[in-house]
Amino acid sequence: MGRRMSRVTLPIDVVEERRALVPVPLSEKRTRERGYNQSLHLARSLAEQWSLPVWTDVLARTRHTETQTRLTPGDRLRNVSGAFSAPASARQMLRGAHVVVVDDVVTTAATLNACAAALCAGGARTVSFVTFARAPALGDRY
């Protein structure tokens, strides 16, 4: 999946400016349940393809959240609101950086936007996203 993601055509400014990949962190509970973080696996694969580091210590999940799969768009926003933060120890690394958040699937982008808000609050200048898939939206044509 990571190799396929690496073939995406990104705007030239993203390619030239991106400094690191940041996987969406899981809560400790979800990590124990699942046994792995799929976003971290994807980020590591992308890192090999794009010759970028993976920063796992610049974004933290501050609380466990309900799975987003069964929630309405509004509930998704409320569910992840304030669920991420950039630790104080990450501020020097993030200062002025363009980072790329990695996740497996985007539906409403609530999680990605919450991650971006935390990273920008921590000092990142620009946050881009890359995902493997996009869930169908109501207005999509098949």
N, C-alpha and C positions, 0 to 999 in steps of 0.2 A: 504494500500500500504506500509506504514511504517513497519508494522509487517512482511510483506513478504520480504521487503528489509533486515530486521534484521536477517533473516535466511541465508544470504549469507555467504559462507565460505571465510573468509579473512586469509591472511598469519598471522602466529602467532606473528610476530613482530608488525604488525598493531594493532592486538588485545591488545597486552601488552603495546604498546607505546602511542596509541591514547589518546589525552588529552581532545578533545572537537569536537563537530560537528559545522560546519560553513555553514549555508544555503547560496545559491547564492542570493545576494540581487537584488531586482527589483528597477527600477527608481521610483521616486515619481509619475510620470505620469502613468506608468504601474500599480502601486499599486492602484491609484485612479480608473483607468479603470477597473481593474480586481476585486478589493476589497479585495484581499488577496495575499499572496505569497505562492505558492504551495511548494516551496523548504523549507520554514520555517515550514509549516505543516508536511512535511515528516521528517524534522530534529527533531521536537518535538516528533513525534511518535518513531523515532529511539532512541532518548535520553531515553525514558522510558524503552525500551527494552534492551539497552546497558548500562544503568546507567551512562550516560555521560551528561555533561552540553552542552547547545547550546549557542554558542557565536555569538550574533547578532551585536556586536559593533566592531568587529575586521576587517571587510571587508565592504567597501562602494562602491556603484556604483557612479562614479563621473560624469556621464552624461547619458542621455537617449540614448538608441541605438535602431535601427530598429529591428523589430522581425527577428529572425534568420531563420524562417521557409521557407522563399522564397529566400534565398541567396545561392549563390554557395559557395563551401568550401573556396575559396580565399576571397570572399566578407565577409564571416563570420569572418575570421581572422582580416580583416581590421575593421569591424564593432565593435568588442569588444576590439581592441588594445587600451590600456590605459584607458579602461572604468571602471577599478576597482582600488582601493587603500586601503592600511591599514592605518587608521588614526594614527597619532603620539601617541595618547592616548592608542593605542592597542599594542604598541611595547613591553612593559613590559610583557604582557600576552603571546604574540606570541614568545618571545625570547626562542629559543630552542625547541619549541613545535612541536608535531606531531598532525596536525589537519586533520579532514576528511570533505571535501567539499561535500555538499548534493545538488543534483539537480534531476529533474524529468526524463529528457531524455537527452542522449548524442547522438550527431550525428557525428560531426567532432572533438569534444572536444575543440573547440575554446574558448568557455566560461569558461570551467573548467580550461584550461591552463592559460587563462588571470587571473582568480581568484588565481590560484596557484602562478603565477608570483608576483602578488601583495602581497600575504601572505608571500612569501619567502623574498620579499623586505622589508617587515615589521618585519622580524626576525624569521619566522617559519623555523624549521629545515627540516621538512618533511610534504608533503601534499599528502593525499590519496583522492580518489574520491569514492562516492557511488551514483548510480542512480537507478531509478526504471526500466528504459528501455533503449535500444539502438536502434536507428533508423537504418533501413537496409542500408547497404553500397552497392555501385555499384557491387562489386564482390561477394556479398552474394549469396549463393545457397538456393533455396527454396525447 
